[in-house]
Amino acid sequence: MLTTNRRCFWMIAGLGLAVISSSRGEPEPLRHEAIVDAPVDQVWGAFTTKAGLESWMAAKVEIELRVGGKMRTRYAADGTLGDAQTIENMILSFEPERMISIRVTKCPEGFPYTKVIQSMWSVVRFEDLGANRTRFTVTSMGFGDDEESKKMREHFDKGNAWTVEKLRAKFARGDGEQKTAD
C-alpha cells in the first residue's frame, strides 16, 4: 500500500502534469486501466520480463530493466527481433512493482506517425489492491492538437485498451499462479 507521503507526492505530481498540460494547451493524457486478478508482483513480472511479456503480449521480446534500458518487442512470430517490424522503447524510469515509464525510440516500418511519436511517452502503474488484485494503469502523454497527433492518439487509444484488456484476460483465465482469498 502507498504511504500517506507517497500518495501525496503522486497526487501533487499528477496535478502538476495536468497543470503543465493545460497551460500548454495540450490534450488530456490518454488513460486506460483494469483490475487484474493477480498480486502486484505477478502483474509486474508479466510486464517487465521477457517470459512475462511473451506470455501475453508479443511473440518476441528483449528487455533490459534499467533506466536507459531498452524494451524491444515484435508482435508477430515470423522475422527476427531487431528487424524492421521491431518496436523499441527506452525505459525512462521505474520503481519496482509500482511504476515504469517508457518512450518509443524505434517504430515498426510503416508506422504512420513517426514524427509526432517523438513527443509521446507512457507511464504504467501497478497498484496493489490487496486480496491478490492489482490496478494496472497505462497513461500516455505528449499528444499535440495537430491532425497527425489526433490520429496517433486514436491509434494508441485502441492499442492501450487492447494492452490493458489482454493483461487482465491473461490472469482472468488462470495463467498466473493460483490465487488465494484473504
C-alpha positions in Angstrom: 0.0 0.0 0.0 1.1 3.6 -0.6 2.2 5.6 2.4 0.4 8.9 3.0 3.6 10.8 2.0 3.9 8.8 -1.2 0.2 9.2 -2.1 0.6 13.0 -1.6 3.7 13.0 -3.8 1.9 11.2 -6.7 -1.2 13.3 -6.3 0.8 16.5 -6.4 2.9 15.2 -9.3 -0.3 14.2 -11.2 -1.8 17.7 -10.6 1.5 19.2 -11.8 1.3 17.3 -15.1 -2.3 18.3 -15.5 -1.5 22.0 -14.9 1.5 21.8 -17.3 -0.6 20.1 -20.0 -3.5 22.6 -19.5 -1.1 25.6 -19.5 0.4 24.5 -22.8 -3.0 23.7 -24.3 -2.1 20.0 -24.7 -4.9 17.4 -24.8 -5.5 15.5 -21.6 -3.5 12.3 -21.0 -4.8 9.1 -22.5 -5.6 6.7 -19.7 -6.7 3.1 -19.6 -6.9 0.8 -16.6 -8.2 -2.5 -15.4 -8.3 -4.5 -12.2 -6.2 -7.6 -12.7 -6.9 -10.7 -10.6 -3.3 -11.3 -9.5 -0.9 -10.0 -6.9 1.2 -7.0 -8.0 4.5 -9.0 -8.2 2.9 -11.3 -10.8 1.5 -8.4 -12.8 4.8 -6.5 -12.6 6.6 -9.6 -13.9 4.2 -10.1 -16.7 5.0 -6.6 -18.0 8.7 -6.2 -17.2 10.3 -9.6 -18.1 10.9 -11.4 -21.4 8.9 -14.5 -20.3 6.1 -12.4 -18.9 5.7 -10.2 -22.0 5.9 -13.2 -24.3 3.2 -15.0 -22.3 0.5 -12.5 -23.3 1.7 -9.6 -25.5 4.4 -10.1 -28.0 5.9 -13.2 -29.8 9.5 -12.0 -29.3 10.8 -9.7 -26.5 14.1 -8.4 -25.1 14.0 -6.2 -22.0 16.8 -4.6 -20.1 15.1 -3.3 -16.9 17.2 -0.3 -16.1 16.9 3.4 -16.7 18.0 3.9 -20.3 17.5 0.2 -21.0 15.6 -1.0 -24.0 12.3 -2.9 -24.3 12.2 -4.4 -27.7 9.1 -6.2 -28.9 8.0 -8.0 -32.1 4.3 -8.9 -32.1 4.5 -11.4 -35.0 6.4 -14.7 -34.6 7.9 -14.5 -38.1 11.0 -12.5 -38.6 13.6 -11.7 -36.0 13.8 -9.3 -33.1 15.6 -6.2 -34.3 14.2 -6.3 -37.9 12.1 -3.6 -39.5 8.9 -4.7 -37.5 10.5 -4.5 -34.1 9.2 -1.8 -31.7 11.8 -0.3 -29.4 11.1 1.6 -26.2 13.5 3.3 -23.9 12.9 2.9 -20.1 12.8 6.4 -18.7 12.3 5.4 -15.1 10.9 2.7 -12.9 10.1 1.9 -9.3 9.8 -1.9 -8.9 6.3 -3.3 -8.6 4.8 0.3 -8.8 5.7 2.2 -12.0 7.6 2.1 -15.2 7.8 4.9 -17.8 8.8 4.3 -21.4 9.2 6.2 -24.7 9.2 4.8 -28.2 12.7 5.2 -29.8 12.1 3.0 -32.9 8.8 2.4 -34.7 8.0 -0.6 -36.8 8.3 0.0 -40.6 5.2 1.6 -42.0 4.1 3.3 -38.7 2.4 6.5 -40.0 3.2 8.8 -37.0 7.0 8.7 -36.8 7.3 12.5 -36.3 4.8 13.1 -33.6 5.5 10.0 -31.6 8.8 11.6 -30.7 7.0 13.8 -28.2 4.9 11.0 -26.6 5.7 8.8 -23.5 3.8 6.4 -21.3 3.6 5.7 -17.6 2.5 2.3 -16.5 1.4 2.0 -12.9 0.8 -1.1 -10.7 -1.3 -0.5 -7.6 -1.6 -3.3 -5.0 -5.2 -3.5 -4.0 -4.8 -6.4 -1.6 -6.7 -9.7 -1.9 -4.4 -10.7 -4.8 -5.7 -7.9 -7.1 -3.8 -5.1 -8.9 -4.9 -1.9 -10.6 -3.0 -1.8 -13.9 -3.0 1.7 -15.5 -1.4 2.9 -18.7 -1.2 6.7 -19.2 0.1 8.1 -22.4 1.1 11.8 -22.7 2.7 14.2 -25.1 -0.1 14.4 -27.7 -0.5 17.7 -29.7 -3.5 19.3 -31.2 -2.5 18.8 -34.8 -4.2 16.3 -37.1 -1.3 13.8 -37.0 -1.3 13.8 -33.2 -5.0 13.4 -33.1 -4.8 10.3 -35.4 -1.9 8.9 -33.3 -4.0 9.4 -30.2 -6.8 7.4 -31.7 -4.3 4.7 -32.6 -3.0 4.5 -29.0 -6.5 4.7 -27.6 -7.2 1.4 -29.3 -3.8 -0.1 -28.7 -3.6 0.8 -25.0 -7.1 -0.5 -24.4 -6.0 -3.8 -26.1 -2.9 -4.0 -23.9 -4.9 -3.4 -20.7 -7.6 -5.9 -21.6 -5.1 -8.5 -22.8 -3.2 -8.4 -19.5 -6.4 -8.6 -17.5 -7.5 -11.6 -19.5 -4.2 -13.4 -19.1 -4.8 -13.6 -15.3 -8.6 -14.0 -15.6 -8.1 -17.3 -17.4 -5.7 -18.6 -14.8 -2.3 -18.2 -16.5 -0.9 -16.8 -13.3 -0.1 -18.7 -10.1 -3.1 -19.9 -8.0 -4.6 -17.0 -6.1 -5.9 -17.3 -2.5 -8.7 -15.3 -1.0 -7.9 -13.2 2.1 
